[in-house]
Each structure stands twice: as structure tokens, then as C-alpha cells.
Amino acid sequence: MLTTIACAGLALVASARMAVAQAPVPGANDDGPFTKAASLQASGKLQDALAEYSRLIQQHAGKDLTLTTQARFRKAAILMKLKSSREALDEYGQIVKENRGKDAERAAEALYLAGRYASDPGYPGTDTQRSQALDQAYQFWRQLKDEYPATQAAHRILSGAEPSPADGAPQPSSPMQVLMDRIDKRNSSDWKYQIIDVLVRATGKSPAYSYALALIMLAVLVKIILLPLTRKQYASMREMQRMQPLVKELQKKHKGAELNQKTMELYKEHKVNPFAGCFTGILQIPFLILIFNAIREYEIAFARGTFLWIGSPLAHSGADIMGQRVFGLNLASPDIPLLAIYVITNYVTMRMTPATDPQQQQQQNTMALMTSVLFFWMFLSYKWSSAFVLYWLALNALSIWQQYHMIYKPHKAAMSAPMPLLPEPTKSAGKPAPAVANPGPVSSGTPAKIRPRKKKR
């Protein structure tokens, strides 16, 4: 098996290098308006040829899409010879952008050539840059597979139809599969990849459930590790909710800078840090980014896993919405029903944080709805894998349980408990504040009302 993959990889590499050297360009046999640029290129004046192609693109932009597209293909071929890799990939990206919805074959060909160039081991740059280019190649070919599946370019990457330069025999694996194997082999040496792989192996490495269980177990581990920070964050939120009635009393008596000063004094008196929840939340961000990168590294391996309806015969029904498949073929592909469930749990999570008054509750509900819709659109647009969505779904389910026990229930209990009295502010530094009648505990469970003093005229 390893020998087969190695042979397939060598064939793909040789084919990619031939593509760069030969620079296949649609319509290359008929120079037409490109005679001058082609002559400059043939004489080795590549910079002058680039300038001529750029002039033609600018001159015919918006008028002749076929001509500008051919000029961009030729320009990208020269840029590859000059090892201007970033500019070459930008030209292919511009071809895709200009031909989207107009000429699928040309857009698909640009994605194919961009992916083949970016996956070439001879790609110019450092090892890090070549590794990043390999990821770009995967994204190019994934876009080709998802958006232009009926094109000739898509057929070339998804089948073994591309012949080997040595004997013309078909490759044993498709170019897309060879590329994915290369990326997965590279990622497998990283410790983040290995953590998820250990969880998959611990559950039997069964495609039917192991990959999904590994994601759920990962979410549980993350929640356990972050539990101390989560407790501090929720405790801070409860204290802030308890302080709201006292803050409202201050808002009735003070305005502007004086209100801010009195509010901070109130927090200091009750030993409440209003920024504690934000600080603990910020500390969790690097950890969440780390988990995100780990799942992205293991994404190709997730193509072997399924979950409930994902990868079932229902997923192969061909149902789609706005050109996107409804059910994922595996955990590496998007799945709309799973995304919808995640959005619902995200909405519930945000709704479970209690507000201090009806107006704030209404604003919070609106924000929860808008944020959930935004997440649905963002996940759908970027076509994030169902593995990533499943992880966040498990994380949300655990967060709902935590919020219920650490915020929602304590808040309901706190609302029925007596609140401390807010002392009447003194009129001047020389006169002590009058004693409040009946300063003892309030038996009714509600804070005592303090009558404002009459102003002296």
C-alpha cells in the first residue's frame, strides 16, 4: 500500500513539474492579440512580456472576458517561471473570480493549475512556505471538487485518469487522494494531531462511531481543563448580577464621571472585580485556538468517520440547498442539519445568561438570535467540516449544563435572598450620615427602602 502511494506521489510530482515547465494555456496555439507578448516571452524578455499582458488585461477588462482570461493564464505561467509564486496564485484566483457563474471550465482549470503548482515540491520558498502552499493546494482542489464537480478539471483530480509520464499508465490513486495523503502524513507528526488520534484509537478506530466519540471526548477534556477558569468566570457573573440593584440606586442619584467613581467605590466596598469575567474569558482564547488548529490538522483523517446520518445512505441522496449538499458524506465535509442543531444550542446558551431587567433581557435575546444567524451563515459560507461543528455542539451542550447549575439556578436563588443596604451618601465631609432606621436584617427578603433627605434651601 505504501509503495503504491509513493509511486502515485512521484507520478503527481513529475506531472506537476511538467505542468510548470510546459505552462499549459488555453488557446496557446493561436497567439492572435498576444503576438507581441509571445515574441517577447520567446526571446527571454519575461518582464517585458508581463508588462504587455498586463496592458492587454487592463485594455480589455470588462469587454472581452475570453481574451483577459487567456492573458491571465499566460501571465501566471511567466510568473511561475520567475518564481513569483504569490503573484501567480493571485492571477489564478482572479481568473476564478472573473469566470464564476460565466465559464465553469475556465474557472475550474484555474483552480486545477493553482493546486498543482502549489502542491509541487519544487514550489519556491522555505519549508514553512511550502507547507502552507500544500494546504492552499488542498483548498484549491477542494473548491474545485465542491463548486465545479462536472468539469474536466474536477474529473482529472478525482480519478486516476491523469497518466504517468513514464509509461502512460493510469495512476493507482487520484491526484486529490495523493495530495490528501501527503498532507495527512505531514500532519501526523504533530502532537496536536496525535492527541486526537489517541482518542480515536482508544474508541476502537471504527468509522461508524470512533471519530465522533473522539470529538465528544475532546470537548469533555477541554471543559475539565478549563473548569477552574469557568468557575471564576461564572462566580464573577453572579456577583455582578447581585450588585445590579445597588448600581441602579446609584444611577438614580449620580450622573457622568461621579456615577463611574461611585460605582467603582461600590464594587471595591463589596470586593467585586467587574473585569474578572472578561479576564478569565480572554485566558481561554489561546486554548480554544489550539483546539481549532488540532481539529483542522486532523480534518483529512476525519474523512474516514461517519456520525448518525452523516455518511449514511441518506447522505448519498444528492439533496442540496442553493448548490450545497444537505447531508455530509463524512465528518470532513459540511452537514447542514448538524449545523442547524449547533446554532440552536448556541442560541440556548446565550439565552440562559439571566439579565437584570426586562429591557436588558430583550436586548440579550435579540443579540442571541442575531449571533446565531451570523454563525450559521459563516459556517455555511466557509464550508467548515462537520467534525468541527460536532465538537462545538458537544461543547455547547456541556456549557448549557454548566450554566444551568452555576448561573441560572444560583441566580434564581439570589433573587429571593435579601440584598445589602446601600448607605446614604453624606452631604459633606464634616457632617456624618444620619443613621438608617431599622438597620437590622430584613425579614421580608427584599432590601429596605431608603427615604431621600430633603434638600435645605
QUIDA-V510467 format. One record per pair of residues at least 12 apart in sequence whose C-alpha atoms are under 8 Angstrom apart, sorted by sequence separation. I is the first residue (numbers start at 1). GAP is how many residues later the second one is. D is the distance in whole Angstrom. If there is no record, write none. Layout:
BEGIN
i=I gap=GAP d=D
i=I gap=GAP d=D
END
This chain:
BEGIN
i=37 gap=12 d=5
i=56 gap=12 d=7
i=76 gap=12 d=5
i=95 gap=12 d=6
i=96 gap=12 d=7
i=118 gap=12 d=8
i=160 gap=12 d=6
i=250 gap=12 d=7
i=315 gap=12 d=5
i=36 gap=13 d=8
i=37 gap=13 d=8
i=75 gap=13 d=8
i=76 gap=13 d=7
i=145 gap=13 d=8
i=160 gap=13 d=6
i=161 gap=13 d=8
i=200 gap=13 d=8
i=250 gap=13 d=7
i=314 gap=13 d=7
i=315 gap=13 d=6
i=316 gap=13 d=7
i=351 gap=13 d=7
i=57 gap=14 d=7
i=96 gap=14 d=6
i=119 gap=14 d=7
i=159 gap=14 d=7
i=160 gap=14 d=5
i=200 gap=14 d=5
i=315 gap=14 d=6
i=350 gap=14 d=8
i=351 gap=14 d=6
i=436 gap=14 d=8
i=37 gap=15 d=6
i=56 gap=15 d=7
i=57 gap=15 d=7
i=76 gap=15 d=6
i=95 gap=15 d=6
i=96 gap=15 d=7
i=118 gap=15 d=5
i=119 gap=15 d=5
i=159 gap=15 d=5
i=160 gap=15 d=7
i=199 gap=15 d=5
i=350 gap=15 d=8
i=36 gap=16 d=8
i=37 gap=16 d=6
i=75 gap=16 d=8
i=76 gap=16 d=7
i=118 gap=16 d=6
i=141 gap=16 d=8
i=158 gap=16 d=5
i=159 gap=16 d=7
i=247 gap=16 d=7
i=311 gap=16 d=8
i=54 gap=17 d=8
i=93 gap=17 d=7
i=157 gap=17 d=6
i=158 gap=17 d=7
i=310 gap=17 d=6
i=311 gap=17 d=6
i=312 gap=17 d=8
i=351 gap=17 d=7
i=53 gap=18 d=6
i=73 gap=18 d=8
i=92 gap=18 d=5
i=93 gap=18 d=8
i=118 gap=18 d=7
i=119 gap=18 d=6
i=156 gap=18 d=8
i=157 gap=18 d=5
i=158 gap=18 d=6
i=196 gap=18 d=7
i=199 gap=18 d=7
i=309 gap=18 d=7
i=310 gap=18 d=5
i=311 gap=18 d=4
i=350 gap=18 d=6
i=34 gap=19 d=8
i=53 gap=19 d=7
i=72 gap=19 d=6
i=73 gap=19 d=7
i=92 gap=19 d=7
i=118 gap=19 d=5
i=156 gap=19 d=8
i=157 gap=19 d=5
i=158 gap=19 d=8
i=196 gap=19 d=8
i=199 gap=19 d=8
i=310 gap=19 d=6
i=311 gap=19 d=5
i=72 gap=20 d=7
i=117 gap=20 d=8
i=310 gap=20 d=6
i=311 gap=20 d=8
i=53 gap=21 d=8
i=54 gap=21 d=8
i=92 gap=21 d=8
i=115 gap=21 d=7
i=116 gap=21 d=7
i=310 gap=21 d=7
i=347 gap=21 d=5
i=53 gap=22 d=6
i=73 gap=22 d=8
i=92 gap=22 d=6
i=115 gap=22 d=4
i=196 gap=22 d=8
i=346 gap=22 d=8
i=347 gap=22 d=6
i=72 gap=23 d=7
i=114 gap=23 d=7
i=115 gap=23 d=7
i=306 gap=23 d=8
i=307 gap=23 d=8
i=115 gap=24 d=8
i=306 gap=24 d=5
i=307 gap=24 d=7
i=347 gap=24 d=8
i=418 gap=24 d=7
i=50 gap=25 d=6
i=89 gap=25 d=6
i=115 gap=25 d=5
i=305 gap=25 d=6
i=306 gap=25 d=6
i=310 gap=25 d=7
i=347 gap=25 d=6
i=69 gap=26 d=6
i=114 gap=26 d=7
i=115 gap=26 d=6
i=304 gap=26 d=7
i=305 gap=26 d=6
i=346 gap=26 d=6
i=418 gap=26 d=8
i=419 gap=26 d=8
i=421 gap=26 d=6
i=424 gap=26 d=8
i=303 gap=27 d=5
i=304 gap=27 d=7
i=305 gap=27 d=8
i=418 gap=27 d=4
i=419 gap=27 d=7
i=420 gap=27 d=7
i=421 gap=27 d=7
i=50 gap=28 d=7
i=112 gap=28 d=7
i=302 gap=28 d=7
i=303 gap=28 d=6
i=344 gap=28 d=7
i=417 gap=28 d=6
i=418 gap=28 d=5
i=419 gap=28 d=5
i=111 gap=29 d=5
i=112 gap=29 d=6
i=302 gap=29 d=5
i=303 gap=29 d=5
i=343 gap=29 d=5
i=416 gap=29 d=6
i=417 gap=29 d=7
i=418 gap=29 d=6
i=111 gap=30 d=6
i=302 gap=30 d=5
i=303 gap=30 d=7
i=343 gap=30 d=7
i=416 gap=30 d=8
i=301 gap=31 d=8
i=46 gap=32 d=7
i=111 gap=32 d=8
i=112 gap=32 d=7
i=240 gap=32 d=8
i=300 gap=32 d=6
i=343 gap=32 d=7
i=65 gap=33 d=8
i=111 gap=33 d=6
i=239 gap=33 d=7
i=299 gap=33 d=6
i=343 gap=33 d=6
i=65 gap=34 d=8
i=240 gap=34 d=7
i=141 gap=35 d=7
i=108 gap=36 d=6
i=236 gap=36 d=8
i=340 gap=36 d=7
i=34 gap=37 d=8
i=73 gap=37 d=8
i=236 gap=37 d=7
i=339 gap=37 d=7
i=85 gap=38 d=8
i=138 gap=38 d=8
i=236 gap=38 d=7
i=85 gap=39 d=7
i=108 gap=40 d=6
i=236 gap=40 d=6
i=237 gap=40 d=7
i=339 gap=40 d=8
i=83 gap=41 d=6
i=112 gap=41 d=6
i=138 gap=41 d=7
i=236 gap=41 d=6
i=112 gap=42 d=8
i=138 gap=42 d=7
i=27 gap=43 d=7
i=108 gap=43 d=7
i=233 gap=43 d=7
i=234 gap=43 d=7
i=26 gap=44 d=6
i=104 gap=44 d=7
i=109 gap=44 d=6
i=232 gap=44 d=8
i=233 gap=44 d=4
i=336 gap=44 d=8
i=25 gap=45 d=7
i=108 gap=45 d=6
i=112 gap=45 d=8
i=232 gap=45 d=7
i=233 gap=45 d=8
i=105 gap=46 d=6
i=108 gap=46 d=7
i=334 gap=46 d=8
i=26 gap=47 d=8
i=104 gap=47 d=7
i=105 gap=47 d=7
i=233 gap=47 d=6
i=339 gap=47 d=8
i=342 gap=47 d=7
i=349 gap=47 d=7
i=25 gap=48 d=6
i=105 gap=48 d=7
i=135 gap=48 d=7
i=232 gap=48 d=7
i=233 gap=48 d=7
i=338 gap=48 d=7
i=342 gap=48 d=8
i=345 gap=48 d=7
i=352 gap=48 d=8
i=25 gap=49 d=6
i=134 gap=49 d=7
i=334 gap=49 d=6
i=230 gap=50 d=7
i=333 gap=50 d=8
i=334 gap=50 d=6
i=335 gap=50 d=8
i=339 gap=50 d=6
i=342 gap=50 d=7
i=346 gap=50 d=6
i=349 gap=50 d=7
i=353 gap=50 d=7
i=23 gap=51 d=8
i=229 gap=51 d=6
i=333 gap=51 d=7
i=334 gap=51 d=5
i=335 gap=51 d=6
i=338 gap=51 d=7
i=342 gap=51 d=5
i=345 gap=51 d=6
i=349 gap=51 d=6
i=352 gap=51 d=7
i=25 gap=52 d=8
i=229 gap=52 d=8
i=333 gap=52 d=5
i=334 gap=52 d=5
i=338 gap=52 d=7
i=341 gap=52 d=8
i=345 gap=52 d=7
i=348 gap=52 d=7
i=352 gap=52 d=7
i=24 gap=53 d=8
i=332 gap=53 d=5
i=333 gap=53 d=6
i=354 gap=53 d=8
i=23 gap=54 d=5
i=331 gap=54 d=6
i=332 gap=54 d=6
i=333 gap=54 d=8
i=342 gap=54 d=8
i=349 gap=54 d=8
i=353 gap=54 d=7
i=354 gap=54 d=7
i=229 gap=55 d=8
i=331 gap=55 d=5
i=332 gap=55 d=6
i=345 gap=55 d=8
i=353 gap=55 d=7
i=330 gap=56 d=8
i=331 gap=56 d=5
i=352 gap=56 d=7
i=20 gap=57 d=7
i=354 gap=57 d=7
i=226 gap=58 d=7
i=328 gap=58 d=7
i=20 gap=60 d=7
i=21 gap=60 d=8
i=119 gap=60 d=8
i=20 gap=61 d=8
i=302 gap=85 d=7
i=299 gap=86 d=8
i=299 gap=88 d=7
i=211 gap=91 d=7
i=295 gap=92 d=8
i=296 gap=92 d=8
i=212 gap=93 d=7
i=295 gap=93 d=7
i=211 gap=94 d=5
i=212 gap=94 d=7
i=210 gap=95 d=7
i=211 gap=95 d=7
i=212 gap=95 d=6
i=209 gap=96 d=7
i=292 gap=96 d=8
i=20 gap=97 d=7
i=207 gap=97 d=6
i=208 gap=97 d=6
i=209 gap=97 d=7
i=19 gap=98 d=8
i=196 gap=98 d=8
i=207 gap=98 d=4
i=208 gap=98 d=5
i=209 gap=98 d=6
i=192 gap=99 d=8
i=196 gap=99 d=8
i=206 gap=99 d=8
i=207 gap=99 d=6
i=208 gap=99 d=6
i=16 gap=100 d=6
i=17 gap=100 d=8
i=16 gap=101 d=6
i=192 gap=101 d=8
i=193 gap=101 d=6
i=192 gap=102 d=5
i=193 gap=102 d=8
i=196 gap=102 d=7
i=16 gap=103 d=8
i=17 gap=103 d=7
i=16 gap=104 d=6
i=193 gap=104 d=6
i=17 gap=105 d=8
i=192 gap=105 d=8
i=193 gap=105 d=6
i=13 gap=107 d=6
i=13 gap=108 d=7
i=187 gap=110 d=6
i=187 gap=111 d=7
i=244 gap=112 d=7
i=184 gap=113 d=8
i=184 gap=114 d=7
i=241 gap=114 d=8
i=241 gap=115 d=7
i=184 gap=116 d=6
i=183 gap=117 d=8
i=184 gap=117 d=7
i=180 gap=120 d=7
i=15 gap=149 d=7
i=15 gap=150 d=7
i=14 gap=151 d=7
i=12 gap=152 d=8
i=11 gap=153 d=6
i=11 gap=154 d=7
i=11 gap=160 d=7
i=8 gap=163 d=6
i=12 gap=163 d=7
i=8 gap=164 d=6
i=8 gap=165 d=6
i=12 gap=166 d=8
i=5 gap=167 d=8
i=8 gap=167 d=8
i=4 gap=168 d=7
i=5 gap=168 d=7
i=9 gap=169 d=6
i=234 gap=169 d=8
i=238 gap=169 d=6
i=8 gap=170 d=7
i=9 gap=170 d=8
i=237 gap=170 d=8
i=241 gap=170 d=8
i=235 gap=171 d=8
i=215 gap=172 d=7
i=219 gap=172 d=6
i=223 gap=172 d=8
i=234 gap=172 d=7
i=235 gap=172 d=8
i=238 gap=172 d=8
i=242 gap=172 d=7
i=5 gap=173 d=7
i=218 gap=173 d=8
i=219 gap=173 d=8
i=234 gap=173 d=6
i=238 gap=173 d=7
i=242 gap=173 d=8
i=249 gap=173 d=8
i=216 gap=174 d=8
i=212 gap=175 d=7
i=215 gap=175 d=7
i=216 gap=175 d=6
i=219 gap=175 d=6
i=220 gap=175 d=7
i=223 gap=175 d=8
i=231 gap=175 d=8
i=215 gap=176 d=5
i=219 gap=176 d=5
i=246 gap=176 d=6
i=242 gap=177 d=8
i=212 gap=178 d=8
i=216 gap=178 d=6
i=220 gap=178 d=8
i=215 gap=179 d=8
i=216 gap=179 d=8
END
